[in-house]
Amino acid sequence: MTIRAVVWNENVHETHNEVVAKLYPHGIHGAIAEALTAGGEITATTATLQEPEHGLTAKRLAETDVLLWWGHAAHGDVDDAIVERVAEVVWGGMGLILLHSAHFSKIFKRLMGTPCNLTWREAGERERLWVTSRNHPITAGVGDFFELENEEMYGEPFGVPEPLETVFVSWFQGGEVFRSGLTYKRGAGNVFYFRPGHETYPTYFDPNVQRVLRNAVKWAHNPAVRVQSVNDAPNVPVEEALEPIEARGLKLHADGEEGFR
């Protein structure tokens, strides 16, 4: 069975900016999906902001192993209910990969619980991405570093929680550095943030970037059965305790009461 990936893109720049439309005639989502599928181990489809429920229905997410997310100009247009839906399936075990400006997406902020802010400059600078974990699955087949001739600069400090692992650190011509490949665990879901991908540059056609994305999808995939009802917080009756006990002391809740949330 191939890994089922969905590439989500707000699809705004491609329809409003001639430079981006010419560079990505099938959209950023189309370019990424094509690169993922090329390896033969991943089946990639796409979804966009403009589709009903942003293309992320409950049924579709239930059938998605890994979701990739690209956004920039329309973070605020994403329905909060869809954000919660995605968060719940990540907690249940779906993998999530956040790309470039998705650091400011609602879903990334929801899962990180922090501002996710940074410094930036759009000057077409050379970016050198250094591998900081040589044996990590996401960096498999990549040398000690690779370069992108033109990219938008992101600089520290990056307002995110301490990651499980930092797998890439970037250097830019202007002198800034940035933690550009970070892994997290949220519930049963594997989460990866990958920095490169400014829309006016051909970043997603770069062979190293494509390799990292394929590696990341395979790393983020959790083959275990999806955890259901991730928000449940049941009140366990005394008679169902694993060891015999007797209730004592005063109680706030009656037996079987749901409790405060």
C-alpha positions in Angstrom: 0.0 0.0 0.0 1.3 3.4 -0.9 1.2 6.3 1.6 -1.8 8.5 1.0 -0.8 12.2 1.0 -2.9 15.3 0.5 -1.2 18.5 -0.5 -3.2 21.5 0.7 -2.6 24.9 -0.7 -4.6 28.2 -0.3 -4.1 28.6 -4.1 -4.2 32.4 -3.9 -0.8 33.6 -5.4 -1.2 31.3 -8.4 -4.5 32.9 -9.3 -3.6 36.5 -8.5 0.1 36.9 -9.4 1.5 36.4 -12.9 5.0 35.5 -11.7 3.7 32.7 -9.5 1.2 31.5 -12.1 3.9 31.2 -14.7 6.3 29.5 -12.3 3.7 27.0 -11.0 1.1 26.6 -13.8 -0.5 23.7 -11.9 -0.2 25.5 -8.6 2.3 24.9 -5.8 0.1 22.0 -4.7 0.3 20.4 -8.1 4.1 20.7 -8.3 4.5 19.2 -4.8 2.0 16.4 -5.5 3.8 15.5 -8.7 7.2 15.3 -6.9 5.8 13.1 -4.2 4.1 10.7 -6.5 7.3 10.4 -8.6 9.0 8.2 -6.0 6.3 5.4 -6.3 5.8 5.0 -2.6 3.4 7.9 -2.2 0.0 8.6 -3.8 -0.5 12.4 -3.6 -3.7 14.3 -4.3 -4.5 18.0 -3.7 -6.9 20.3 -2.0 -7.4 24.0 -1.9 -8.9 26.8 0.1 -11.6 27.5 -2.5 -13.2 24.0 -2.3 -16.1 23.2 -0.1 -14.8 22.6 3.4 -11.4 23.6 1.9 -11.3 20.1 0.4 -10.7 18.7 3.9 -13.9 16.8 4.7 -14.0 14.5 7.6 -14.2 11.5 5.2 -11.2 12.7 3.3 -9.1 13.3 6.3 -10.0 9.8 7.6 -8.4 8.5 4.4 -5.3 10.7 4.6 -2.1 9.4 6.0 -0.1 12.6 5.7 -1.3 16.2 5.1 1.0 18.8 3.7 0.0 22.5 4.2 1.1 25.6 2.2 -0.4 28.9 3.1 0.6 32.6 3.1 -1.9 35.3 2.1 -5.1 33.8 3.4 -4.4 32.2 6.8 -7.4 34.1 8.2 -9.8 32.7 5.6 -9.4 29.2 6.8 -12.5 28.1 8.7 -11.8 27.6 12.4 -14.0 24.5 12.4 -11.7 22.9 9.7 -8.7 23.8 11.8 -10.1 21.9 14.8 -11.0 19.0 12.5 -7.4 18.8 11.2 -6.0 19.2 14.8 -8.1 16.3 16.0 -7.0 13.9 13.2 -3.3 14.9 13.9 -3.9 14.0 17.6 -5.4 10.8 16.3 -2.3 9.9 14.3 -2.4 11.6 10.9 1.0 13.1 9.9 1.3 16.9 9.2 3.9 18.7 7.2 3.9 22.6 7.4 5.7 24.3 4.5 7.3 27.8 4.4 4.8 30.5 5.4 2.6 27.9 7.0 4.5 28.9 10.2 1.7 31.5 10.6 -1.1 29.2 9.6 -4.0 28.6 12.1 -3.3 24.9 12.3 0.4 25.3 13.1 -0.3 27.9 15.8 -3.1 25.7 17.2 -0.7 22.8 17.6 2.3 24.8 18.8 0.4 27.1 21.2 2.9 29.9 20.5 3.1 33.0 18.2 5.4 31.2 15.6 6.9 34.5 14.7 10.2 35.2 13.0 12.2 37.8 11.1 12.1 37.9 7.3 13.5 39.6 4.1 12.5 39.1 0.5 15.7 39.6 -1.4 16.4 36.4 -3.4 19.3 35.4 -1.1 21.2 32.2 -1.3 20.1 29.7 1.3 22.4 27.0 2.6 20.6 24.3 4.5 22.9 22.3 6.8 21.9 18.8 7.9 22.1 18.7 11.7 21.1 15.0 12.0 22.9 12.8 9.5 21.1 9.6 10.3 17.6 11.1 10.5 15.1 9.5 8.0 14.1 13.0 6.7 17.7 13.7 5.7 18.3 10.4 4.0 20.2 10.8 0.7 21.0 14.4 1.4 24.6 15.5 1.8 26.0 17.6 4.7 24.2 20.6 3.1 22.5 21.8 0.0 21.9 25.3 -1.5 19.0 27.2 -3.0 20.2 30.1 -5.1 17.2 32.3 -4.4 15.0 32.2 -1.3 13.2 34.5 1.1 15.1 34.9 4.3 13.7 33.7 7.6 15.7 34.6 10.7 15.8 33.7 14.4 14.4 34.0 16.9 11.6 31.6 15.8 8.7 31.7 18.2 8.0 27.9 18.4 8.3 25.4 21.2 11.5 23.4 21.6 11.3 20.7 18.9 11.9 17.0 19.3 14.7 17.3 16.8 16.2 20.0 14.6 17.2 18.3 11.3 18.1 21.4 9.2 19.6 24.8 10.0 19.7 27.5 7.3 22.3 30.2 6.6 21.4 33.2 4.4 23.7 35.5 2.4 22.7 38.4 4.7 24.1 36.6 7.7 21.0 35.3 9.4 20.4 31.7 10.5 17.2 29.8 11.0 16.1 26.4 12.4 14.5 25.3 9.1 13.6 21.7 9.7 11.8 20.9 13.0 10.0 17.8 14.2 7.2 17.5 16.8 4.9 15.0 18.2 1.3 16.1 18.9 -0.9 13.3 20.3 -0.2 10.3 18.0 0.6 12.5 15.1 4.1 13.3 13.7 4.6 16.9 12.7 7.4 18.4 10.6 8.0 22.1 9.7 10.2 22.7 6.6 11.1 26.3 5.8 12.0 26.6 2.1 9.3 27.4 -0.4 8.8 31.1 -1.2 6.3 31.3 -4.1 8.2 33.5 -6.5 11.2 31.0 -6.7 11.3 27.5 -8.2 12.1 25.9 -4.8 9.7 22.9 -5.2 11.4 21.9 -8.4 14.7 21.5 -6.6 15.7 17.8 -6.4 17.0 18.1 -2.8 13.8 19.8 -1.6 11.7 17.1 -3.4 13.8 14.4 -1.7 13.3 15.9 1.7 9.5 16.2 1.1 9.3 12.5 0.1 11.4 11.5 3.1 9.3 13.7 5.4 6.0 12.1 4.2 7.4 8.6 4.9 8.7 9.7 8.3 5.3 11.4 9.3 3.3 8.4 8.3 1.9 6.5 11.3 0.7 3.1 10.1 -1.1 2.4 13.5 -4.8 2.4 13.6 -6.1 6.0 14.0 -7.0 7.0 17.6 -10.7 7.9 17.8 -12.6 10.2 20.1 -9.4 12.1 21.0 -11.3 14.6 23.1 -13.1 12.1 25.3 -12.4 12.5 29.0 -14.6 9.8 30.7 -15.6 9.7 34.3 -14.7 6.2 35.5 -17.1 4.8 38.1 -15.7 3.5 41.4 -17.0 0.0 40.6 -14.9 0.0 37.4 -11.6 0.7 39.1 -8.9 -1.8 38.3 -8.4 -2.5 42.0 -11.2 -2.6 44.6 -11.8 0.8 46.3 -14.4 2.6 48.3 -15.4 6.2 47.6 -14.7 8.5 50.4 -14.7 12.3 51.0 -17.0 14.9 49.4 -17.5 14.9 45.7 -18.0 17.7 43.2 -19.6 15.4 40.5 -22.4 12.9 40.7 -21.7 9.4 39.4 -21.8 9.4 35.6 -21.7 13.1 35.3 -19.6 14.4 32.4 -17.8 17.1 34.3 -16.4 20.5 33.4 -14.5 20.9 30.2 
